[in-house]
Amino acid sequence: MSSRARVLVRLMRVNSLLPVAACGAADSILIERKLTRMKTNSFVRGMALLAALALTLPAFAKPFTKTITFSQAAKVGKSELKSGEYRLEIDGTKATVQKGKQVVAESEGRWEDRSAKSAYDSVLLGENGQVKEVRFAGQARVFVFSE
């Protein structure tokens, strides 16, 4: 048998559904190495896919929206807000305050975790009515404004 024919027979054995015991010793080693390499490659590709998804999921996260009520005048960023009901939308680190459909204030901030969950929605005001943080009912995390 020519060397080309031997290679074809070996390839047919490797790609066939024959049990490893039906093949020769050299062929079984080839099959085991090929399966191990394929398993490793599949594992590495799967982990790379998971890492890529983990990095892109925050980019597709839905913005957090809540209706808040100010009982007195407040200041968000550089904007002065009168008492009343507003819609707060937090997208990542950017907070936007709307009155109806009009954006009335924007500011940057960050999420922080607290040791206990808040019992109700509340807004913490600092000096001069500056909004420092917003707490949400049933959540241990709060949004802290940078300004």
Residue frames relative to the residue before (quaternion, step in Angstrom):
aa qw qx qy qz dx dy dz
M 1.0000 0.0000 0.0000 0.0000 0.00 0.00 0.00
S 0.4525 -0.6940 0.4867 0.2769 3.58 -0.93 0.87
S 0.6459 -0.5353 0.3732 0.3961 3.57 -1.26 0.39
R 0.6123 0.5452 -0.3464 0.4560 3.58 1.09 -0.65
A 0.6518 0.5048 -0.3092 0.4742 3.58 0.98 -0.84
R 0.6335 0.5279 -0.3340 0.4566 3.60 1.01 -0.76
V 0.6375 0.5185 -0.3206 0.4711 3.58 1.02 -0.82
L 0.6560 0.5073 -0.3140 0.4623 3.60 0.93 -0.85
V 0.6449 0.5019 -0.3224 0.4777 3.58 0.98 -0.83
R 0.6482 0.5133 -0.3178 0.4641 3.61 0.96 -0.86
L 0.6556 0.5026 -0.3104 0.4704 3.60 0.96 -0.84
M 0.6397 0.5129 -0.3342 0.4647 3.57 0.99 -0.78
R 0.6445 0.5112 -0.3279 0.4646 3.60 1.00 -0.76
V 0.6576 0.5138 -0.3098 0.4556 3.58 0.95 -0.90
N 0.7511 0.3976 -0.2129 0.4821 3.59 0.91 -0.89
S 0.5748 0.5946 -0.3951 0.3999 3.59 1.18 -0.18
L 0.5463 -0.6180 0.4636 0.3235 3.52 -1.30 0.14
L 0.3350 0.7475 -0.5068 0.2685 3.58 1.20 0.41
P 0.5077 -0.6220 0.4781 0.3562 3.59 -1.01 0.65
V 0.6478 -0.5422 0.3668 0.3896 3.54 -1.20 0.57
A 0.6217 0.5641 -0.3447 0.4201 3.61 1.04 -0.70
A 0.6390 0.5366 -0.3310 0.4406 3.61 1.11 -0.60
C 0.6512 0.4839 -0.3201 0.4893 3.60 1.19 -0.38
G 0.6092 -0.5357 0.4305 0.3957 3.53 -1.30 0.20
A 0.6973 -0.4758 0.3335 0.4197 3.59 -1.30 0.28
A 0.6625 0.5010 -0.3121 0.4611 3.59 0.92 -0.86
D 0.6572 0.5064 -0.3111 0.4635 3.58 1.02 -0.82
S 0.6444 0.5194 -0.3392 0.4472 3.61 0.97 -0.73
I 0.6175 0.5214 -0.3457 0.4768 3.60 1.06 -0.68
L 0.6344 0.5268 -0.3253 0.4629 3.58 1.00 -0.83
I 0.6577 0.5079 -0.3072 0.4638 3.57 0.93 -0.91
E 0.6700 0.5001 -0.3067 0.4549 3.60 0.87 -0.91
R 0.6524 0.5019 -0.3155 0.4723 3.59 0.95 -0.83
K 0.6560 0.5123 -0.3146 0.4564 3.56 0.95 -0.90
L 0.6631 0.4952 -0.3093 0.4684 3.61 0.93 -0.85
T 0.6485 0.5130 -0.3213 0.4615 3.59 0.94 -0.85
R 0.6574 0.5006 -0.3057 0.4731 3.58 0.92 -0.89
M 0.6611 0.4998 -0.3104 0.4657 3.59 0.97 -0.85
K 0.6390 0.5167 -0.3291 0.4652 3.60 0.99 -0.79
T 0.6543 0.5089 -0.3076 0.4673 3.58 0.95 -0.88
N 0.6639 0.4966 -0.3054 0.4683 3.57 0.89 -0.91
S 0.6520 0.5076 -0.3161 0.4662 3.59 0.95 -0.81
F 0.6425 0.5212 -0.3164 0.4641 3.57 0.99 -0.84
V 0.6652 0.4976 -0.3029 0.4671 3.59 0.88 -0.93
R 0.6578 0.5004 -0.3112 0.4691 3.60 0.92 -0.85
G 0.6468 0.5239 -0.3145 0.4564 3.58 0.99 -0.82
M 0.6658 0.4890 -0.3014 0.4762 3.58 0.95 -0.84
A 0.6307 0.5214 -0.3351 0.4669 3.60 1.02 -0.74
L 0.6414 0.5183 -0.3163 0.4690 3.58 1.03 -0.80
L 0.6514 0.5089 -0.3121 0.4683 3.60 0.96 -0.84
A 0.6477 0.5115 -0.3200 0.4653 3.58 0.97 -0.81
A 0.6498 0.5105 -0.3146 0.4671 3.58 0.97 -0.84
L 0.6559 0.5014 -0.3123 0.4699 3.60 0.97 -0.81
A 0.6440 0.5301 -0.3263 0.4447 3.57 0.97 -0.82
L 0.6727 0.4886 -0.2937 0.4717 3.57 1.07 -0.70
T 0.7268 0.4391 -0.2531 0.4635 3.61 1.02 -0.70
L 0.5458 0.6454 -0.4057 0.3478 3.63 1.08 -0.48
P 0.6540 0.4921 -0.3567 0.4505 3.65 0.82 -0.71
A 0.6112 0.5532 -0.3577 0.4387 3.59 1.08 -0.58
F 0.7373 0.3814 -0.2224 0.5113 3.59 1.11 -0.59
A 0.3877 0.7368 -0.4782 0.2796 3.58 1.27 0.12
K 0.4872 -0.6674 0.4884 0.2804 3.52 -1.06 0.81
P 0.4900 -0.6582 0.4717 0.3227 3.62 -0.91 0.82
F 0.4340 -0.6775 0.5367 0.2542 3.55 -1.15 0.72
T 0.0380 -0.8120 0.5818 -0.0274 3.60 -0.70 1.10
K 0.0785 0.7876 -0.6036 0.0958 3.55 -0.96 0.95
T 0.3688 -0.6879 0.5744 0.2468 3.57 -1.15 0.64
I 0.0512 -0.7961 0.6030 -0.0003 3.56 -0.82 1.05
T 0.2260 -0.7664 0.5894 0.1191 3.55 -1.19 0.62
F 0.2058 -0.7505 0.6179 0.1121 3.54 -0.93 0.98
S 0.2859 -0.7685 0.5489 0.1625 3.59 -0.77 1.01
Q 0.7607 0.1627 -0.1204 0.6167 3.58 1.32 -0.18
A 0.6812 -0.4580 0.3503 0.4511 3.57 -1.25 0.16
A 0.0464 -0.7985 0.6002 -0.0089 3.57 -1.02 0.80
K 0.2805 -0.7436 0.5853 0.1604 3.52 -1.28 0.37
V 0.0411 -0.7698 0.6369 -0.0082 3.59 -0.81 1.09
G 0.8008 0.0053 -0.0608 0.5958 3.54 -0.50 1.19
K 0.7661 -0.2834 0.2485 0.5206 3.58 -0.70 -1.09
S 0.6142 0.5933 -0.3272 0.4044 3.60 1.27 -0.19
E 0.3223 -0.7120 0.5968 0.1818 3.54 -1.11 0.86
L 0.1091 -0.7938 0.5972 0.0359 3.57 -0.89 0.99
K 0.3833 -0.6994 0.5534 0.2400 3.56 -1.00 0.85
S 0.6336 -0.5031 0.3954 0.4349 3.55 -1.25 0.27
G 0.4326 0.6758 -0.5135 0.3042 3.54 -1.11 0.74
E 0.6132 -0.5567 0.4306 0.3587 3.52 -1.38 -0.15
Y 0.0296 -0.7946 0.6050 -0.0423 3.55 -0.91 1.02
R 0.3643 -0.6896 0.5766 0.2433 3.51 -1.32 0.34
L 0.1637 -0.7852 0.5946 0.0568 3.56 -0.73 1.14
E 0.0320 -0.7825 0.6218 -0.0086 3.56 -0.83 1.02
I 0.0899 -0.7931 0.6024 0.0102 3.55 -0.74 1.13
D 0.0134 -0.7885 0.6126 -0.0524 3.53 -0.65 1.19
G 0.8073 -0.0954 0.0130 0.5823 3.56 -0.11 1.31
T 0.7816 -0.2506 0.2150 0.5292 3.58 -0.42 -1.25
K 0.6226 0.5438 -0.3340 0.4529 3.60 1.27 0.00
A 0.1332 -0.7802 0.6090 0.0519 3.56 -0.83 1.05
T 0.0859 -0.7795 0.6203 0.0147 3.56 -0.96 0.97
V 0.1634 -0.7731 0.6081 0.0760 3.57 -0.92 0.97
Q 0.0835 -0.8081 0.5831 -0.0007 3.56 -0.82 1.08
K 0.1624 -0.7121 0.6730 0.1169 3.52 -1.24 0.67
G 0.7767 -0.0174 -0.0456 0.6279 3.57 -0.21 1.28
K 0.7513 -0.3236 0.2592 0.5135 3.58 -0.69 -1.08
Q 0.5889 0.5928 -0.3517 0.4221 3.56 1.30 -0.07
V 0.3733 -0.7012 0.5639 0.2258 3.59 -0.93 0.96
V 0.1262 -0.8262 0.5478 0.0379 3.58 -0.62 1.13
A 0.8067 0.0252 -0.0165 0.5902 3.63 1.19 -0.36
E 0.0580 -0.7613 0.6450 0.0324 3.52 -1.26 0.63
S 0.0898 0.7856 -0.6075 0.0764 3.55 -1.09 0.72
E 0.4248 -0.6670 0.5494 0.2698 3.53 -1.32 0.34
G 0.0938 0.7902 -0.6024 0.0630 3.56 -1.23 0.45
R 0.3047 -0.7304 0.5756 0.2058 3.53 -1.30 -0.30
W 0.4616 -0.6433 0.5319 0.3002 3.54 -1.27 0.45
E 0.0341 -0.7751 0.6308 0.0111 3.55 -1.07 0.83
D 0.3719 -0.7119 0.5513 0.2256 3.56 -1.15 0.68
R 0.1968 -0.7547 0.6168 0.1064 3.55 -1.13 0.76
S 0.6174 -0.5830 0.3850 0.3616 3.57 -1.22 0.42
A 0.7890 0.2120 -0.1115 0.5658 3.61 1.10 -0.61
K 0.5125 -0.6270 0.4928 0.3184 3.54 -1.21 0.57
S 0.4755 -0.6578 0.5054 0.2929 3.54 -1.13 0.67
A 0.4594 -0.6994 0.4801 0.2631 3.57 -0.99 0.83
Y 0.8019 0.0284 0.0193 0.5965 3.59 1.14 -0.61
D 0.6110 -0.5198 0.4316 0.4125 3.57 -1.31 0.20
S 0.1294 0.7939 -0.5864 0.0953 3.59 -0.92 0.85
V 0.2659 -0.7303 0.6107 0.1519 3.51 -1.31 0.54
L 0.2320 -0.7720 0.5800 0.1175 3.57 -0.77 1.05
L 0.1430 -0.8014 0.5790 0.0458 3.57 -0.65 1.17
G 0.2887 -0.7493 0.5738 0.1611 3.54 -1.12 0.75
E 0.7934 -0.2272 0.2082 0.5250 3.54 -1.19 -0.61
N 0.8444 0.1538 -0.1392 0.4939 3.54 -1.16 0.72
G 0.6338 -0.5752 0.3306 0.3977 3.61 1.13 0.53
Q 0.3669 0.7355 -0.4888 0.2925 3.60 1.25 0.30
V 0.3919 -0.7073 0.5349 0.2452 3.61 -0.84 0.98
K 0.2230 -0.7957 0.5554 0.0938 3.57 -0.70 1.15
E 0.7909 -0.1450 0.1222 0.5818 3.59 0.89 -0.92
V 0.2590 -0.7281 0.6141 0.1600 3.52 -1.34 0.42
R 0.1696 -0.7801 0.5994 0.0588 3.54 -0.87 1.06
F 0.2206 -0.7928 0.5619 0.0845 3.55 -1.04 0.82
A 0.5700 -0.6307 0.4195 0.3184 3.55 -0.96 0.97
G 0.8435 0.1852 -0.1549 0.4799 3.55 -0.96 0.94
Q 0.6790 0.4558 -0.2963 0.4934 3.60 1.24 0.11
A 0.3801 -0.7152 0.5430 0.2217 3.56 -1.10 0.74
R 0.6540 0.4848 -0.3350 0.4744 3.61 1.18 -0.18
V 0.1618 -0.7668 0.6176 0.0666 3.53 -1.16 0.74
F 0.3554 -0.6923 0.5742 0.2544 3.55 -1.25 0.41
V 0.1472 -0.7973 0.5842 0.0360 3.56 -0.64 1.20
F 0.3385 -0.7486 0.5400 0.1827 3.57 -0.76 1.10
S 0.4441 -0.7025 0.4894 0.2642 3.58 -1.04 0.77
E 0.7294 0.3907 -0.2453 0.5051 3.62 1.06 -0.56
